[in-house]
Amino acid sequence: MSAQQIGFAGLGRMGGPFARRLVEAGYAVTGFDPAGTSERLPSGARAAGSIAELVRSTDTLLLSVPDGRVSQAICSEVAAPGERRVRTVIDLSTIGIAAARACAELLAAVGVAYVDAPVSGGVAGAESGSLAMMIGAPALLVDELDPLLAVLAKNRFRVGAEPGQGQAMKLLNNYVSASALAATCEATVFGAHLGLDLTQMVEVLNASSGRSAASQDKFPRSVVPRTYDFGFAGALMTKDVSLYLENAENADVPHDLAASVAGLWQRFNAAHPTADFTYLHKYLEDRER
């Protein structure tokens, strides 16, 4: 059992499995979620009544929250005057470059380290610990935290020393993923219009140069059987691609394709705000008809 006290803010579809894995690894975990802590808290963890309680009672605080606004609000609470035990905040959320930098600046003013560490791999990856983690933080700090981070993510990549670099890697990854899925959906709708079989199209793509994670994983699991239940919300993919476009525009790098991809995801999300991201195929299929 580690003597280190771990705080966890955000016990949703990703945060809940994260907290459970930490408990199972022997960490003392205290969790809080404004949507309801007791019903989301894994067995063996202690419930906190507020973020402030986590700040007072834990050494390292992990965040798994929806967006940069929430991350910044929590970091503002950590930095507020008052009793503070927390020395490190590890942000596992996808929040964008500007929000990560703002969080780091808030915390640096009170001597608290900020680790920009978004993850990729979805709920299944969070449950199994097989995620990829993209880390923007100093090397010595990452080395110190690696035993804890290894519980959450099998594949850990320190991509730079600065907050925001982890976000940049996560956003470009999700943009590539979203583009591949959108292209595969459009292409197979085109093929079906000309009488091709969906299952065979996926088989041919996977034996040819058109293969991608979309054709190798997402289509066989959720599109071909038409269950559309891969486990990642279309709203979250829309958020991530929109964040990528915003950050690409701010960086003044080419983003012609990103604008088109983001526009498609935004239209899909407006039509189906609660759908799994693989439902994009059905959305395009229905449009074709």
N, C-alpha and C positions, 0 to 999 in steps of 0.2 A: 504494500500500500504506500503510495507516494504521500509525503508530508505536504506537498504543494496543494494549496486550495485553488480549485479551478471554478471560475464563474462562467455561466453560459447564458447569453441573452438571445432569445429566439429559438423556440423548440418546435418549429414547424416540420415540414416534410424532410428537410435536410438537417436542421438543428437537432431534432429529436433523435435520429440515428447517431449523429455525432456524439451527443451527450451520453447515449447508451454505451457506445464503444469506449468512451473514456472511463465510465464507471466499471465496465467489464475489464478494463486494463489496470484497474486498481487506483485510479485517481479519485480524490474526494471532490465531487461535483455539486455545485449549488446552481440551480437554474431559475430563470424567470422568463415568462412570456406574457405580455399584456393581453393576449387573446385567451389566456387561461393556463396557469402554470400547473396546477395539480393534475389535470387530466392529460397533460402532455409530458409530464416529467417521467423519465425512465425510472424503473425500480432501482433503489439504491442511491438515488440522488436526493439532495435536500432542496426544498422549495424556498425561494426568497420572495419577499413581498414587493420588491421594487428594484430598479437598477441601482439606486442609492445603496441598498443593502448589499448588493453584489460588490459595489465599489469599496464598501467598508470591510467586507469579510473575506475577500478572495485575493490571491496573488496575481493570477493571470485571468483575464476576461476575454472570452471568445464571443464573437458576434456572428450570427447567421440570420440576417434581416433582409427585408425586401429591396431596399434601395438606399441611395446615399443620404437622403433626408433623414432616415431613421438612424443610420450610422453616425451622422454628425450630431444628432440630438443626444445619442448615448455618449459620444465622446465629450460633448459639452457637459454632461452630468459628471463624467469622470473628472473633468478639469475644474469643476466648480469648487469654490472654497468649502472646506469641511474635512471630516475624517476620511482618509483615503489609504487603503492597503494596496490596491492594485498598482503594479509596476509595469505591466505589459498588457496591451490590447492586441489581440489577433483577430483581424477582420476577414472572415471566410466568404463574405458577401460580394456580389458583383455590383459595384456602385459607381464606376467611372473614375477617371483619372483625377478630375478636379476635387471630387468628394474625398478620395483617399488622401490627397495632399492637404486638404482642409482638416481632416481628422488628425493627421500627423502633426500639423502645426498647433492645433489646439492642445494636444497631449504633450508635445515637446516643451511647451511653456510651463508645465508643472512637473517635468521630469519623468513622464511616462512614455515608454517606447510603443510605437505603433508598427504592426506587421501587416502589410498588405498581402493577403494570401487567398485570393479567390480560387475556386475549385471547379473542375469539370468532370462529369460522369454521372450526374443525376442521382435520383433517390437510391437506385440499386447500388451505385458506387458508394454512396454514403453509408448504406447498410453493411456493405461488404468490406469497406476500407480500401477499395480499389481505385479511388479517385486519382486524378492528376491535380496537383496543386502548383500554382504559379506564384512565386514569392518575391516581393520587392522589399528587401530589408538588409541591413548590414550582415556580413558573413558570420561574425562572431555571435550575433544574436540568433541567427538561424541555426547555427551549430548547437547552441545552448538549448534551443527549443525543439530540436529534431526528434528526440524520443517521444514527445507529446504529439508533434505533427505526424509522425509515422503511424500513430494509432488511427489517424483520420484519412491519410492518403498514402497509398503505396508508392506513387510516383510523384516525387517532390522536386521541383525545379526552381532554384534561385536564379531569377532572370535579371536581377540588378539590385543595387543597394538602395534605390530611392522608392518611396511610396508613390504609387501610380504606375510603376513598371509592371507589377503583377496584374493590375487592371488592364493595362495595354495588351498584355499577352492573352488574358482571358477574353477580352473583347474581340481581338483579331481571330482567336480560335472559334468563338461562337459565330462570328460573321462568316467564316469559311464554312462552318457546319450548316448554318442557316441557308447559305447560298447553294450548297450541294443538295440539301433536302429540297429546296424550292426548284432547282433545275431538274432533279430526278422526278419530282411530282409533275412538273410541266411536260417533261419528255414522255413519261408513261401515259399521261392523258392524251398526248398527241398520238402515241402508238396505238392506244385503245381505239381512238377515233378511226384509225386505218385498219382495225380488225386484229391487232396483235393481242396476245394473251399476257396479262399482267405478270403472272408467275414466271412465264418464259422470258419476258423482257428483263426481269430482275436477274434471272439465271444468266442471260447473255451479258448483261452489264457486268456482273461479277466475274465473268470469264474474259472480260475485255477491258479496254482502257477507260471505260466510263464508270468503273466501280469506285465506290466511296463508302464512308461509314453509313451514309443514307441507304445505299443499295445493299450493303452487306449486313446491316443490323436493323435499322429502323423499318425498312420495307418488309423484310421477312417477319419481324416480330409484330408489327402493328398495322401496316398498310395492306399487305397481301391478304391477311385474314380479316381485314376491315374492322378491327377492334379499336383502332385509334387510341391506344391506351399505353403508350410508351412510358409515360410518367413524368413528362416535362411540359409545363403549361405553355400554350401558344403566347399567352400574355407575357411570360418571362422571356421567351425568345424575341418577341417584338421589342421588349425593353432593351435587351442586350444589343440587338442589331441597330436600334435607334441610337443607343449610346455610342456604338462604334461609329456610326455616321457623324454624330455630333463631334466626337473627338477627332475624326479624320478631317472634318471641316476646320476645326480649330487648329489642327496641325498643318493645314494647307497642303495636304498630300492628295494625290488622285483618288477620287471616290465616286466616279461615274456609275460603276456597277453597284456600289453600296447604296446609292440613292434609289436605284430601281428595286433592289432587294428589300430595303427598308420600307419602301412604299407598298410593296406587295404584302409584307408581313403586317403592316399597319392596317391595310384594307381587310385582310383576313381577321385580324384581332377585333376590328370594329364589327364585323359580321358575326364572329363566334368568340366572344370574350372569355368564355370559360372552357374552351376546347383544348385538348391535347395538341401539341404542335404537329403531330403527324396527321391531324385532321385537315391540314392544308391540302392534302391530296384530294379529299372529298370536296373541299371548297372549290378547287380548280375544276374538278370533274363536273360539279353542278353548274359552274359557270359555262363550261363547254357545251352543255346541253341547252 
